[in-house]
Amino acid sequence: MGLFGNETLGIIGGMGPLATDMFFNMVISKTDGDKDQDHIDMIILNHASMPDRTQAIKSGDLREIQGKLLQDAKFLENAGAARIAVPCNTSHYILMEIQKNVNIPIMSMIDMAVNKVEKDIRKKEFNDSHEMKVGIMATDGTVEMGLYQKALSQKGFQWVIPDRDVQSRVMGIIYDNIKKGIEVSDGEFAVIDDFFRKSGCRKVILACTELSVYKMQKGLDDYYVDAMEALAEEVILSFGKKIRDEKQCM
């Protein structure tokens, strides 16, 4: 039983703060409820001082960030959370190790996003996922850890990651624009979009929560599958709630 007398969701946030705010609002807006009590009880840790995940992965020294994430997960477990959601893709490389040391499930944004891709493709009546290409738009750290590539391969998809120039543009959008609150030029994003479409991708996973923010701001179509949205929807269902009709969410 959670802190509030009901099953409670624990969120390790702050990576980044804007994405955490968006995730909270996404869970609320997508939950089908008419009154406050229809929604999920949550405990949110906005751990904005968490070390940069991509830098940690590139350096190979994960001790500090692993210790902080474990501390946060233990705090939420002791506070009565039934499960934990972490709206940060890059951290999932480390979360697999954290899961071994807590007794409540840490929900996988990666699995949820890939499941959503598979569901969307089936909905469009493609008979076979084999040889279907799916793009991955993410930080260097997420790309290097290879978890999305592995999950897509297990479902029979071919995966596509940007070349060096396009990946540099992706990182620029994330770190130089969205994180700093600076508008992304349509032309810069168009170069990235063109790369994936010319590569034959049927879908592109937005595997960075800052890109989730960009999708909402710009109203990107369903060619782009938002990993954060996939996690939010699975959170709602896991607590026995219903997902609000998309038209009602607008």
N, C-alpha and C positions, 0 to 999 in steps of 0.2 A: 504494500500500500504506500502511495506516495506522500509527499510532504503535505499535500492538501486533502488527503483522505481518498484520493482517486489515483488511478494510474497516471504517472507524470512523465513528460518528455524532458530529457536533459539536452541542452544545446551547448556545445563548445563553439563559441563564436569569436568575433574580433578579427577574423582572417578573410576578408577585411570587414571592418565595422559596417560599411554600407551594405555589403552582401548579407551580413547577419540580420540587419534591419529588414532587408527585402525578403529573406527567408521566413522570418517571423510573420510578416504581413502576408506572404504567399500562403502559409499554412492557414492563417485566419480567413483570408478571402476565399480560399478553395474549400473550406469546410462548410458542408451544408448544415446550417443551423439558423434558428430564428431568434435565439436568445443567448446571453452570455454563457449559460451553463451547458450549452450544446458544444462548446469548444474544448480544446485539449488544454489541460493544465501544463505549464512549462516552467522550467528553470533555465535561464539564459546566463551563461558566463561570457561576457564580452571581453575576452582576453586579447585586447588589442596590442599589448606589449610582447606577444608571442614572436620569437625570432622568425625571420623570413624563411619559408619552407623551401623554396627553390634554392636559395643560397646554401641551406643546410645539406640538401641532397647533393648539390654539386661539390661541396667541400668534403663530403663523406663522413662528416662528424655530426651525428644525429643525437648525441648524448643530451645536450641541453634541451632541445625541443621535445625529445622523447620523454624526458623527465617531467617537463611542464605539462605535456598532454596527459601523461599518466596521472599526475597530480589532479588535473581538472576532471578526468574521468572518475577517479576515486571519490572526489568531492561530490560529484553528481550521484554516484552510486550510493554514497552514505547519506545523501539528502533525500533518497527515496525514488530516484528516477527509475522507470521501468526499462527504458532504452535510451540510447544516445544518438543524436544526429550531429554531424559536423559539416556545416556548409562551406567546405574548402576541399577542392579536389586533390591538391598537391599533398595535403596532410595524410591522405589515405595510405600512402606507402608506409607511413609510420604507424598508423592506426591498427594495422594487422598485428603488430607486436603488442600494442596496448591492449587489444582484445584478449590476449592470453592472460592478462593480469587483472581483469575485472569480470564480474559474474553476471553482468547484464549485456545484452547485445548492442554493438555499435553498428548502426545501419550503414550499408555500403552505397554511397552515391554512384559509384562506378557500375555496380550490378543493376541498380535501378535505371540508370541511363541506357545501358545496353539492352535491358529488357524492353524499355520504351521504344527504342529503335526497332527491335524485332516486332513488337506489337504494331507499330505504325506501318511497317512494310507489309505485314500480313493483312492489315486493314485495306491496303491498296491492291490486294489480291495478287501480289507477286508470289509465284508458287515456290520459288526456291531462293534461299538467302545466299547460296553458294555463288561465289564470284561477284556478289553485290558489294560495291565499295562504300565504305563509310569513313568520312573524314574526322579527324580529331583536331580540334582547335583548343590549345591549352598552353600553359607555361612550359618553359624548358624543363622544369623539374618533373612535371606530370608526364611529358613526352618521354623523358629519359627513364623514368621508373617503369614504363611499359605496361602498366596495369590495364589501361584501356585496350591496348593492342592485344593483350592476352585474352581479355574478356570477349572481345569481338571475334577473335580467332576461334574461341571455344563455341561460339554460336554459328560458325561457318562463314563469317563475313571476312572480306579483305579490308584492311585498314589503310588509310592514307594519312601521312603526316606531311606538313609543309616542308618545302626545301629551305635551305638556309636563309635566303633573302625573305621569303614569305614568313618564316618563323620569327625573324627579327622584327617584322612589321607587327605580328601578333603580340610579341612581348612589348613593343612600343605602345600599342593600344592599351594594353593592360596596365603597365607601370607608368607610362608618361602621360596618359590621358585619363582613363577611368579612375584609377586610384587617386589621382590629383584633382579630379573633378573638372578636367579640361575636355571639351567636346571633341569627339573623334570626327575627322573629316570623312565625308561620304566617299571621297576618292581613295583614301587609304584603305577603308574597309572593302571597297570594290575590288581592289587588287587581290585581296585575300579570297573574297567570294569567287572571283574569276578563276583562281588557282584550283579550288575544290571542284567547281563545276566542270572545268576543262579536264580534270583528272577522272571524271566519270562518277563522282560520288553521288549516291542516291540521297544520302543524309549526311549532315555534319553535326557531331556532338560538340556543344559548347561546354568544354570540360574545365571551365574556370568560372568561379562565381562572379568575378568582375564582368565576364562576358554575358552572364545571365542578366546583370544589371543593364548592359548595353542592349540586349535583346528586348527587354521591356521598354526601355527608353525609345528605341527606334521602331518597335513593332515588327521585328523580323518574322517572316512566315515560318511554317512548320518544316521547311527544309532544314532548319536548325533545331536540333533537339537539345533542350536545356536540361543539363544534369541536375541543377538545383530544383527545377520544377518536378522532375521525376522523383527526387527524394522527398519533396514536400507532399506529393500525392501518396507515396507509399507510407509516409508517417501517418497521414490521415486514415488510411485504410487499416493500418496496424493497430490503431486505437479504436477500431470498430465504428468509425465515423464514415459518412458518405461524402463523396466529392461533389461539390456544387457544380451545376451545369455551367459550362463556359460562358454562356450568354449572361448568366446572373453575376459572374465574376467581373464583368466589364463595368 
